C-alpha cells in the first residue's frame, strides 16, 4: 500500500496547482519511470522542455519497471497513471494483461518514423508500445590480453581463451547468451537443448557464470576473465574508467534489450499523454536523453554528436540486432534456468 499512497494525495492540492498555471494548455500527466541517473536524464532533457513548450505538468513516480506495472495493475479499475516506461519484456506482459492501450500513428505521428523493430504492433497496425533506446548485448574483451581480436560469438570457443571466458545464465538479460549459443547450434526458442549442448563444448574456456554487470566488470578489471558477454552501458563505463577493453558487436549479430514507453489503458489524461510520447520520441529530445545516458536511441533520425556516437550503434549495426520471440522467452526462461543449473553451472569454477 505504500506504493499506492503517493497517488492518493488530496485531489484539491492537484486541482489548485492546475488552476494556478497560466498556460491555456494547463493540465497534468503522471509518468511511471525509473529514478536515479535514468530519471534525472529524462527529467532534465525531456520533461522540463515538454512542460515549457506545452504548459502540461508531468508528475513522476519513480520505481523499477516491474514494480510500476504492479502498481498499475492494482489501479486497474481506476488508473491514476497515464504513461509507463519499462523494459520491453515487462511491457509485453503488461499489454497481454490488458494494462496498456494501443496507440495510432494518427494521434502519435512519431510512431510512423520509428524502425519496425522499435515498435510492438498489433495485427491491425496499432502500436502496443514504442522503443526509446536499445542496449546491445555484445562481447567485451581485454585488449591487452587477447592477441587476436574477438569479432564473433564463436570466438569465445577459441583455444587461446582457455580458463578465461565468463558467461551469463538465462536469469540475466533475457537468457541472451544461451539464445545466441542456441542460434549458432541451429536451435530455436522452442527448444534450447542445442544451445545447452553447445555451451558444454566450451569446456575449460568457461571459468565463470556471472549474472550482474558489476560482477562482470570486476572479473574483467581483475583479469580473472579476458572475455565476457555484457550489456553496452556498463561496458563503456568500465572502459571509460581505464580498463583496457573493447566492446564488440559480434559478426553473427547481437541481441539487445529495449526500454519502451506506453500509454496506460483508460489513462485519465490520454490526449496530453500522447502529446508527451510524440514530443519525447522526436529526434531532438530522444537524442538529448540518450546522449546523457550514453546509449543508442531507437529513433534513427536522432541527431548524434561525435561524442555520443562513441557509445551508440551505427545504422549498419542497428540492422544487425537479433530479435528473439519475447513471448517464448518469457514463458521459457524458468525452464531454461533449471536446465542450466543442472547441466552448465557444475562445469564452472564459480
LINQUI-V475982 format. One record per residue. N is the residue number from 1. SS is DSSP state (helix for helix, strand for strand, loop for the rest). PSI is psi as a letter, one per 30 degrees, with the letter a starting at -180 (NA if undefined). Layout:
n:N ss:SS psi:PSI
n:N ss:SS psi:PSI
//
This chain:
n:1 ss:loop psi:f
n:2 ss:helix psi:e
n:3 ss:helix psi:e
n:4 ss:helix psi:f
n:5 ss:helix psi:f
n:6 ss:loop psi:f
n:7 ss:loop psi:f
n:8 ss:loop psi:g
n:9 ss:loop psi:l
n:10 ss:loop psi:k
n:11 ss:helix psi:f
n:12 ss:helix psi:e
n:13 ss:helix psi:e
n:14 ss:helix psi:e
n:15 ss:helix psi:e
n:16 ss:helix psi:e
n:17 ss:helix psi:e
n:18 ss:helix psi:e
n:19 ss:helix psi:e
n:20 ss:helix psi:f
n:21 ss:loop psi:k
n:22 ss:loop psi:f
n:23 ss:loop psi:k
n:24 ss:loop psi:f
n:25 ss:loop psi:g
n:26 ss:loop psi:k
n:27 ss:strand psi:a
n:28 ss:strand psi:k
n:29 ss:strand psi:l
n:30 ss:strand psi:k
n:31 ss:strand psi:k
n:32 ss:strand psi:j
n:33 ss:strand psi:a
n:34 ss:loop psi:l
n:35 ss:loop psi:a
n:36 ss:helix psi:b
n:37 ss:helix psi:e
n:38 ss:helix psi:e
n:39 ss:helix psi:e
n:40 ss:helix psi:e
n:41 ss:helix psi:e
n:42 ss:helix psi:e
n:43 ss:helix psi:e
n:44 ss:helix psi:e
n:45 ss:helix psi:f
n:46 ss:helix psi:e
n:47 ss:helix psi:e
n:48 ss:helix psi:e
n:49 ss:helix psi:e
n:50 ss:helix psi:e
n:51 ss:helix psi:e
n:52 ss:helix psi:e
n:53 ss:helix psi:e
n:54 ss:helix psi:f
n:55 ss:loop psi:f
n:56 ss:strand psi:k
n:57 ss:strand psi:k
n:58 ss:strand psi:j
n:59 ss:strand psi:k
n:60 ss:strand psi:k
n:61 ss:strand psi:j
n:62 ss:strand psi:k
n:63 ss:loop psi:l
n:64 ss:loop psi:l
n:65 ss:helix psi:e
n:66 ss:helix psi:e
n:67 ss:helix psi:e
n:68 ss:helix psi:e
n:69 ss:helix psi:e
n:70 ss:helix psi:e
n:71 ss:helix psi:e
n:72 ss:helix psi:e
n:73 ss:helix psi:e
n:74 ss:helix psi:f
n:75 ss:loop psi:g
n:76 ss:helix psi:e
n:77 ss:helix psi:f
n:78 ss:helix psi:i
n:79 ss:loop psi:k
n:80 ss:loop psi:f
n:81 ss:loop psi:k
n:82 ss:loop psi:e
n:83 ss:strand psi:k
n:84 ss:strand psi:k
n:85 ss:strand psi:k
n:86 ss:strand psi:l
n:87 ss:strand psi:l
n:88 ss:helix psi:e
n:89 ss:helix psi:e
n:90 ss:helix psi:e
n:91 ss:helix psi:e
n:92 ss:helix psi:e
n:93 ss:helix psi:e
n:94 ss:helix psi:e
n:95 ss:helix psi:e
n:96 ss:helix psi:f
n:97 ss:loop psi:g
n:98 ss:loop psi:g
n:99 ss:loop psi:f
n:100 ss:strand psi:l
n:101 ss:strand psi:k
n:102 ss:loop psi:l
n:103 ss:strand psi:k
n:104 ss:loop psi:k
n:105 ss:loop psi:f
n:106 ss:loop psi:e
n:107 ss:loop psi:f
n:108 ss:loop psi:i
n:109 ss:helix psi:f
n:110 ss:helix psi:f
n:111 ss:helix psi:e
n:112 ss:helix psi:f
n:113 ss:helix psi:f
n:114 ss:loop psi:k
n:115 ss:loop psi:l
n:116 ss:helix psi:e
n:117 ss:helix psi:f
n:118 ss:helix psi:g
n:119 ss:strand psi:k
n:120 ss:strand psi:j
n:121 ss:strand psi:k
n:122 ss:loop psi:l
n:123 ss:loop psi:e
n:124 ss:loop psi:f
n:125 ss:loop psi:f
n:126 ss:loop psi:l
n:127 ss:strand psi:k
n:128 ss:strand psi:e
n:129 ss:strand psi:l
n:130 ss:strand psi:k
n:131 ss:strand psi:k
n:132 ss:strand psi:e
n:133 ss:strand psi:l
n:134 ss:strand psi:l
n:135 ss:strand psi:j
n:136 ss:strand psi:k
n:137 ss:strand psi:j
n:138 ss:strand psi:a
n:139 ss:strand psi:k
n:140 ss:strand psi:k
n:141 ss:strand psi:l
n:142 ss:strand psi:j
n:143 ss:loop psi:f
n:144 ss:loop psi:f
n:145 ss:loop psi:e
n:146 ss:loop psi:j
n:147 ss:loop psi:e
n:148 ss:loop psi:j
n:149 ss:loop psi:k
n:150 ss:loop psi:k
n:151 ss:loop psi:f
n:152 ss:loop psi:l
n:153 ss:helix psi:e
n:154 ss:helix psi:f
n:155 ss:helix psi:f
n:156 ss:helix psi:f
n:157 ss:helix psi:g
n:158 ss:loop psi:k
n:159 ss:helix psi:f
n:160 ss:helix psi:f
n:161 ss:helix psi:g
n:162 ss:loop psi:k
n:163 ss:loop psi:g
n:164 ss:loop psi:g
n:165 ss:strand psi:k
n:166 ss:strand psi:k
n:167 ss:strand psi:l
n:168 ss:loop psi:k
n:169 ss:loop psi:l
n:170 ss:loop psi:f
n:171 ss:loop psi:f
n:172 ss:loop psi:k
n:173 ss:helix psi:h
n:174 ss:helix psi:g
n:175 ss:helix psi:g
n:176 ss:helix psi:e
n:177 ss:helix psi:e
n:178 ss:helix psi:e
n:179 ss:helix psi:e
n:180 ss:helix psi:e
n:181 ss:helix psi:e
n:182 ss:helix psi:e
n:183 ss:helix psi:e
n:184 ss:helix psi:e
n:185 ss:loop psi:g
n:186 ss:loop psi:g
n:187 ss:loop psi:l
n:188 ss:strand psi:l
n:189 ss:loop psi:f
n:190 ss:loop psi:f
n:191 ss:strand psi:j
n:192 ss:loop psi:g
n:193 ss:helix psi:e
n:194 ss:helix psi:e
n:195 ss:helix psi:e
n:196 ss:helix psi:e
n:197 ss:helix psi:e
n:198 ss:helix psi:e
n:199 ss:helix psi:e
n:200 ss:helix psi:e
n:201 ss:loop psi:f
n:202 ss:loop psi:f
n:203 ss:helix psi:b
n:204 ss:helix psi:f
n:205 ss:helix psi:e
n:206 ss:strand psi:j
n:207 ss:strand psi:f
n:208 ss:strand psi:k
n:209 ss:strand psi:j
n:210 ss:loop psi:k
n:211 ss:loop psi:h
n:212 ss:loop psi:l
n:213 ss:helix psi:e
n:214 ss:helix psi:e
n:215 ss:helix psi:e
n:216 ss:helix psi:e
n:217 ss:helix psi:e
n:218 ss:helix psi:e
n:219 ss:helix psi:e
n:220 ss:helix psi:e
n:221 ss:helix psi:e
n:222 ss:loop psi:g
n:223 ss:loop psi:g
n:224 ss:loop psi:f
n:225 ss:loop psi:l
n:226 ss:loop psi:f
n:227 ss:strand psi:k
n:228 ss:strand psi:k
n:229 ss:strand psi:k
n:230 ss:strand psi:l
n:231 ss:strand psi:k
n:232 ss:helix psi:e
n:233 ss:helix psi:e
n:234 ss:helix psi:f
n:235 ss:helix psi:e
n:236 ss:helix psi:e
n:237 ss:helix psi:e
n:238 ss:helix psi:e
n:239 ss:helix psi:e
n:240 ss:helix psi:f
n:241 ss:loop psi:f
n:242 ss:loop psi:f
n:243 ss:loop psi:k
n:244 ss:loop psi:j
n:245 ss:strand psi:l
n:246 ss:strand psi:k
n:247 ss:strand psi:k
n:248 ss:strand psi:k
n:249 ss:loop psi:j
n:250 ss:loop psi:l
n:251 ss:loop psi:f
n:252 ss:loop psi:f
n:253 ss:loop psi:l
n:254 ss:strand psi:k
n:255 ss:strand psi:l
n:256 ss:strand psi:k
n:257 ss:strand psi:l
n:258 ss:strand psi:k
n:259 ss:strand psi:k
n:260 ss:strand psi:l
n:261 ss:strand psi:k
n:262 ss:strand psi:l
n:263 ss:strand psi:k
n:264 ss:strand psi:k
n:265 ss:loop psi:k
n:266 ss:loop psi:h
n:267 ss:loop psi:k
n:268 ss:loop psi:f
n:269 ss:loop psi:i
n:270 ss:helix psi:e
n:271 ss:helix psi:e
n:272 ss:helix psi:e
n:273 ss:helix psi:e
n:274 ss:helix psi:e
n:275 ss:helix psi:e
n:276 ss:helix psi:e
n:277 ss:helix psi:e
n:278 ss:helix psi:e
n:279 ss:helix psi:e
n:280 ss:helix psi:e
n:281 ss:loop psi:f
n:282 ss:loop psi:l
n:283 ss:helix psi:e
n:284 ss:helix psi:e
n:285 ss:helix psi:e
n:286 ss:helix psi:f
n:287 ss:helix psi:e
n:288 ss:helix psi:e
n:289 ss:helix psi:e
n:290 ss:helix psi:f
n:291 ss:helix psi:e
n:292 ss:helix psi:e
n:293 ss:helix psi:f
n:294 ss:loop psi:h
n:295 ss:loop psi:l
n:296 ss:strand psi:k
n:297 ss:strand psi:k
n:298 ss:loop psi:e
n:299 ss:loop psi:j
n:300 ss:loop psi:f
n:301 ss:loop psi:f
n:302 ss:loop psi:k
n:303 ss:loop psi:j
n:304 ss:loop psi:k
n:305 ss:loop psi:l
n:306 ss:helix psi:e
n:307 ss:helix psi:e
n:308 ss:helix psi:e
n:309 ss:helix psi:f
n:310 ss:loop psi:f
n:311 ss:loop psi:g
n:312 ss:loop psi:l
n:313 ss:loop psi:k
n:314 ss:loop psi:l
n:315 ss:helix psi:e
n:316 ss:helix psi:e
n:317 ss:helix psi:e
n:318 ss:helix psi:e
n:319 ss:helix psi:f
n:320 ss:loop psi:f
n:321 ss:strand psi:k
n:322 ss:strand psi:k
n:323 ss:loop psi:k
n:324 ss:loop psi:l
n:325 ss:loop psi:j
n:326 ss:helix psi:e
n:327 ss:helix psi:e
n:328 ss:helix psi:e
n:329 ss:helix psi:e
n:330 ss:helix psi:e
n:331 ss:helix psi:f
n:332 ss:helix psi:f
n:333 ss:helix psi:e
n:334 ss:helix psi:e
n:335 ss:helix psi:e
n:336 ss:helix psi:e
n:337 ss:helix psi:e
n:338 ss:helix psi:e
n:339 ss:helix psi:e
n:340 ss:helix psi:e
n:341 ss:helix psi:e
n:342 ss:helix psi:e
n:343 ss:helix psi:e
n:344 ss:loop psi:e
n:345 ss:helix psi:e
n:346 ss:helix psi:f
n:347 ss:helix psi:f
n:348 ss:loop psi:l
n:349 ss:loop psi:f
n:350 ss:loop psi:NA
//
